[in-house]
Amino acid sequence: MEIKPTKIEGLVEIQPDVYGDARGYFLESFHEDKYAAIGIKEHFVQDNQSFSTKGVLRGLHFQKAPYAQGKLVRVVMGKVLDVAVDLRPDSPTFGQYDTCILDAEKHNQFYVPPGFAHGFLALEDCVFSYKCTGTYHKASESGIIYNDPELNIDWGSDLIENPTISEKDQVLPSFAAYRDSL
């Protein structure tokens, strides 16, 4: 597999080896020993999958400590712009974000460690799949509004002009409110 570091320590794009022939293809979507060798040593305990139509924006979500989750994300159909925001207060990149285009045809993955807010914009109808290092804990659920002016995330698409967003995500707090709560 090919590892593509990002500008934020801990975030990693992964391009697995894909073996194809006239019948189709095969790939390992996860191999504990191989991922540990590249620094992803967390134990994954839950797998989730969602379907989103083109133009849906989900996020920016996270769970508060001690229930913070790391996520290994990918799409099995379609394409998304995936976004991770560093919420680790002691990090030199606190409050910065990075993005990755996840594409079912490329089979790439994005590892988002605990301590990040995460979201995505469906650039096409998509099936989004992710492994989590912790189970869902409703009382620890939180988020930051996707269009926060301080974060100034470049969603890179005309779809952001009028995204489809859940009622819950439309009222998420600002990054400043999150920072002030620390």
Secondary structure, 3 states (H helix, E strand, C coil): CEEEECCCCCCEEEECCEEEECCEEEECCCCHHHHHHCCCCCCCCEEEEEEECCCEEEEEEEECCCCCCCEEEEEEECEEEEEEEECCCCCCCCCCEEEEEEECCCCCEEEECCCEEEEEEECCCEEEEEEECCCCCHHHEEECCCCCCCCCCCCCCHHHHCCECCHHHHCCCCHHHHHHCC
